[in-house]
Amino acid sequence: MRKSIFAVVAGLIGWLAITTLAGLILRVSWPAYASVASAMIFTLPMLLARLSVSAVATLAAGLIATRIRPRSIVVTVMPGVILLVLFIPQHIMLWHKFPIWYHLGFLSSLVPLTWAGGTMAAPTPRRGTQ
């Protein structure tokens, strides 16, 4: 049980670390992004960049959780489920700031992408073994 909890927490920490670092990189390397970030008035390329960062981080969360606790689909998808529960209220509060496709794209991707990340962590069969 402890290993499962640790795996889920590690996946969430990985997600947070990746999104935080990528957000800093976006602000430093993209002056137009930095100028609108606090007001959340993003252009289409900025919204797509944010969704891309989230997708990579969510894949990583599933991968991390599965590396720590292999063969547990519940552990694999739990970081996505927790992120979904945490972000639904945030997206409700920000509903007017972003287009509906952005909210739906972000929220609907969390669980499937953690699962997909977990499948990337699954051990591959060795040559000659079946």
C-alpha positions as CSV (number, residue, x, y, z in Angstrom):
1,M,0.0,0.0,0.0
2,R,2.8,2.4,0.9
3,K,4.5,1.8,-2.4
4,S,1.3,2.5,-4.3
5,I,0.8,5.8,-2.4
6,F,4.4,6.7,-3.0
7,A,4.0,6.0,-6.7
8,V,0.9,8.2,-7.1
9,V,2.6,11.0,-5.1
10,A,5.8,10.7,-7.2
11,G,3.7,10.9,-10.4
12,L,2.0,14.1,-9.1
13,I,5.3,15.6,-8.1
14,G,6.7,14.8,-11.6
15,W,3.7,16.4,-13.2
16,L,4.1,19.5,-11.0
17,A,7.9,19.7,-11.7
18,I,7.5,19.4,-15.4
19,T,4.7,21.9,-15.7
20,T,6.5,24.4,-13.5
21,L,9.8,24.1,-15.3
22,A,8.0,24.3,-18.7
23,G,6.0,27.3,-17.6
24,L,9.2,29.1,-16.6
25,I,10.8,28.2,-19.9
26,L,7.8,29.5,-21.8
27,R,7.9,32.8,-19.9
28,V,11.7,33.3,-20.4
29,S,11.8,32.2,-24.0
30,W,8.6,33.7,-25.3
31,P,8.2,37.4,-24.3
32,A,4.7,37.6,-25.7
33,Y,3.7,34.7,-23.5
34,A,5.2,36.3,-20.5
35,S,3.4,39.6,-21.1
36,V,0.0,37.9,-21.1
37,A,0.5,35.1,-18.6
38,S,-0.7,36.8,-15.5
39,A,-3.9,38.1,-17.3
40,M,-4.4,34.7,-19.0
41,I,-5.1,36.3,-22.4
42,F,-3.4,33.6,-24.5
43,T,-3.3,33.3,-28.2
44,L,-4.0,30.0,-30.0
45,P,-0.4,29.0,-30.2
46,M,0.0,29.8,-26.5
47,L,-3.0,27.7,-25.6
48,L,-1.6,24.8,-27.7
49,A,1.8,25.2,-26.1
50,R,0.1,24.9,-22.6
51,L,-1.9,21.8,-23.7
52,S,1.3,20.3,-25.1
53,V,3.2,20.9,-21.8
54,S,0.3,19.4,-19.9
55,A,0.2,16.3,-22.2
56,V,3.9,15.7,-21.7
57,A,3.7,16.1,-18.0
58,T,0.6,13.9,-17.7
59,L,2.3,11.1,-19.7
60,A,5.3,11.5,-17.4
61,A,3.1,11.2,-14.3
62,G,1.7,7.9,-15.5
63,L,5.2,6.7,-16.5
64,I,6.6,7.6,-13.1
65,A,3.8,6.0,-11.1
66,T,4.0,2.8,-13.2
67,R,7.8,2.6,-12.9
68,I,7.5,2.6,-9.1
69,R,4.4,0.4,-8.9
70,P,4.2,-1.8,-12.1
71,R,1.2,-3.9,-12.9
72,S,-1.4,-1.7,-11.1
73,I,-3.8,0.1,-13.5
74,V,-5.2,1.9,-10.5
75,V,-1.9,3.4,-9.5
76,T,-1.1,4.2,-13.1
77,V,-4.3,6.3,-13.6
78,M,-4.6,7.7,-10.1
79,P,-2.4,10.8,-10.7
80,G,-4.7,11.6,-13.7
81,V,-7.8,11.1,-11.6
82,I,-6.5,13.3,-8.8
83,L,-5.4,16.0,-11.2
84,L,-8.9,15.9,-12.8
85,V,-10.6,16.3,-9.4
86,L,-8.3,19.2,-8.5
87,F,-8.6,21.0,-11.8
88,I,-12.4,20.8,-12.4
89,P,-13.1,23.6,-9.9
90,Q,-10.2,25.6,-11.3
91,H,-11.5,25.3,-14.8
92,I,-15.1,26.2,-13.7
93,M,-13.7,29.4,-12.2
94,L,-11.7,30.1,-15.4
95,W,-14.5,29.0,-17.8
96,H,-14.8,32.5,-19.3
97,K,-11.1,32.9,-19.9
98,F,-10.5,30.1,-22.3
99,P,-12.4,28.5,-25.2
100,I,-14.5,25.4,-24.3
101,W,-12.2,23.1,-26.5
102,Y,-9.3,24.1,-24.2
103,H,-11.1,23.1,-21.0
104,L,-12.4,19.9,-22.5
105,G,-9.1,19.0,-24.1
106,F,-7.2,19.5,-20.9
107,L,-9.7,17.8,-18.6
108,S,-10.5,14.9,-20.8
109,S,-6.9,14.1,-21.5
110,L,-5.7,13.7,-17.9
111,V,-6.8,10.1,-17.2
112,P,-6.1,8.7,-20.7
113,L,-2.7,10.2,-20.9
114,T,-1.6,8.9,-17.4
115,W,-2.7,5.5,-18.7
116,A,-0.7,6.0,-21.9
117,G,2.3,7.1,-19.9
118,G,2.0,3.9,-17.8
119,T,2.0,1.8,-20.9
120,M,5.3,3.4,-22.0
121,A,6.8,2.3,-18.7
122,A,5.7,-1.3,-19.1
123,P,8.6,-3.7,-19.5
124,T,9.1,-4.9,-23.1
125,P,9.6,-8.6,-23.7
126,R,13.3,-9.6,-24.2
127,R,14.4,-11.1,-27.5
128,G,13.9,-14.8,-27.6
129,T,11.3,-14.9,-24.8
130,Q,7.7,-15.2,-25.5
